[in-house]
């Protein structure tokens, strides 16, 4: 890619993205710049990836062909007002925050702005992110592919219509939290039966990782994969029966409804 990439904000998600970009050799490190008010964050990313760093958001705006806003939603429009006069003519603006719509961005940047709305998740920190992307009509196919390449450097992506973006937090953005709770519960169950906690967490986490890889690699329906583990009259079907009696799947779906409702409210606010 022959583009410069800028990050405004240098928290965990930005560092995960920077790591993916640099490690994959998508661009050289001197073509990546990040800004942050904290010297500690900047020094850490500079030491680890040897990118350009600054405390001045305007420097990022002047330098980057692709500007990624890796800041909290309540800071977006303040930062846009700050950098707007200094942005390059055909700059691509990438958002990663819940609730910030393409319309919101166009209203602040102007009708001709090239905006891509994205929703990554925290497993990007270990190169296993899942991100959803949608773009406004000003973004060309080639420009969208360049941003796809960035996000594929630290995980997988799906292109969605914007009306589905509010569903993304529930299914991939927030769902790692549910999975961590599940792993913790599996660990607690094993500890109850006498297993050391460190071994219990490691075994539970690997089982979840392996099950997820089975879904992705075999392309079989999750229900079919579940059935394959459930021998007639066996211990697994007994466990599945107990989960169903306690509304396991219904509880997960209800949690996702709550997450989606909150995401929609954030967007309206």
N, C-alpha and C positions, 0 to 999 in steps of 0.2 A: 504494500500500500504506500502510495506516495503522498501521504497526508500527515499533517501535524495534529496531535491529539492533546486537548487540554482538559484538566479536571478542576472544577471549582468545588472545593471540599476534598479532604483527604482522610476520611474516616475509614472504617473497616471495609466497606463495600468498594470505595474508590481504590484502596490498596489491593484488594482482591482483583479488581479489573486491571489495574496497572501491572500486577504480577503476571496475569494471563497474557497481556499484550507483549510484555518484554520477553517472557520465557518462550513464547511461541514465535518470536522474531517477526511478528506482524509488522512492526516498525522498529527502528533502532531507538535506544533509550533517549538519545538527544532530541528525538522528535516528540517526546512526551513531556508535558509540563503540568504541575499541580500547584494549586494555591490553598492556603489554610492559615488561619490566624495563629495557630499553635506551632511554635518552633519544634516542639517535641515530635509532632506528627510529620512535619516536613523533613526533619533530620532522619527519622526512621525510614521513610520511603526513599530518601536520597541515598542513604547508606546501603539499603537493600537492592535498589534497582538502578541507581545512578542516573535518574531522570533530572530534569530541570525543576527547581522549586522556587516559590515566591510567596510572599505574604500579600501580594497585590493582585486582586482579581482582574484588574484591567490588563495587566501583563499577559495573563492567560488569554483574554479576549483578543488582544492584538496579535498573539502568536499562533493560535490554533485554528485549523480548518474545521475541526470537529470539537465542539465544546460540550462536555458532559457535566451537567449540574448535579453534583453528588452532595447535596445539602438538604436540610430538613424542609418540608413543605412550606412552613411559615416564613422561610427566608427567601423563597424563590423570587418573588416580585421585587423585593428590595434589591437583590443581587442583579436582576435583569435591568432595573433602572440604572444601576451602577455601571454595567458593562455595555449596554446597548449602543452608546455612541462610538464604541471602539471595536465592535465586532467586524470581522471581514465580510465582504460583500456577499459571498455565497456560502457563508458558514452554516454548518449543520448543528442544530441545538438538540441535545439528547437529554431527556429527563428520566429520572429513576425513582421519583416519589409518587406515592399513592395520592389520588385525588386531583392531580394537576393535569387537566385535559389539554388536548391539542387546541381547542378553542380558547382556553385560558391563555395559552402561550401566544397564539396568534394575536389576541387582543392587546398583548403587551409589546410584542415584537414587530407587529405589522403583518398585513395580509400576504406579503411575499416571503415571509420567513419559512425556512426549511426546518421542520420540527419532527423529531421521532420520540414517541413516548415509549418507555420501556419499564418493565417490572422484573428485576433480577431477584435472586434470593441469596441468603447467607452461605449456602454450600459452595458458592463461587470462591470462598476463601480456600477451599481444598480442590479447586478445579472441577467441581461437579455441580455448577450452578444450573438453574433452570430459569430462563428469561423469556418473557413475552414482549413482542415489539409491534407497534403500529405507527404509521407515518402519515403526515398530511399530504395533500396532493402536490405540493411544491417539491417534494423529494423524488428524485429520479430512481429508477431501478438500480442503477449503478451505485448511487449514493446510499441507498438502503442496504445494498449488499456489503458496502464498506463497513457499515455499522454492525451488520450481522456478523461479519468477520471478527470484529472486536469482541462481541458477546460470545461467539463460539470459541474464542481463545480460553475461556474459563468455564465452559459447560455447553449445554444444549439450548436451542431457541425454538420458539414457535412464533410465526407471524399470525396475528389475530386482527379482526375488526375491532375498532375502539369500543364498540358497545359490549364487548366481552372482557375488556380489561379489568372491570371491577370484580370479575369472578376470579381473576388471577391470584390475588392475595390469599383467598380461601384454599385454592387447590395447590399452589406452589410457593407463594410468597410467605405466608404464615404457617403453612403445614409442617415445615421442619420442627416448629415448636410442639405440634401434636405428636410427631414421631419421637421427639426426645422424651416426651412424657410416656409414650408407649415403651420405649427402651428402658426408661427408669422403672416402670411398672414390671416389666419382664425381669429386670435385675432384682427388684424387691421380692418378687415371687421366688426366684432362685435362692436368694439369701434366706428367705423363710424356710426353705428346704435344706439349709445348711451350707450352701455354696459361698465361698469368699466373694465379697462384693466386686472386687476388681475383675475377677474371672467372669462373674455373672454379667457385668456390663459389656465386657469384650465379646462374649459369646452372643449376647442379645444383639449388639450392634452389628456384628458380622452376619447374623441371621437376617436382619432387616436389609442390610446391604445386598446380600445374596438374593433375597426374595425380589428386591427391586430390579436387580440385574436380570433375573429370570423373566420378569415382565417385559423389560426393554429388549432383551436379546431373542426371546422365543416368539414374541408377538402373539402369544396366546392370551385368551381372556383370563383376567385374574381369578374368576370363579373356577375355570378349568384347572388352573394351577393349584388352587386350593383343594379342589376335588382329588387331584392326584396325590395329595399328602394324606387324605382322609381314608384310611383303610376301614372296611366294614367292621363295626363293633370295636374300633380301636380307640386309643387315648386321644388322638387329634380331634376326631369327630365329637368326642365327649367335651373337649375344651371349646370347640366351635359352638356346640349346643349351649354351653354356659354363657358364652359371649352373646349369642343371639337372645337368650332369655333376659339378659341385662341390657338389651337395646344398644349393642356395640355400634353397629352400622348407623342406626338412627341417631345416636348421640354425635357421631362424626358429622353426619349430614346437617344436623341442627347447629353444630359449631360453625360449619361452613356458611350456613345461612346468616348467622350472627356476624361473621367476618365480612361477608359481602354487603350486608346492610350498613355496617360501619363505614366501609370503603365508599359506598355511594353517598352517605352523609358527609364524609370528608370532602368529596368532590363538590357537592353543592355548597358547602361552607366556604 
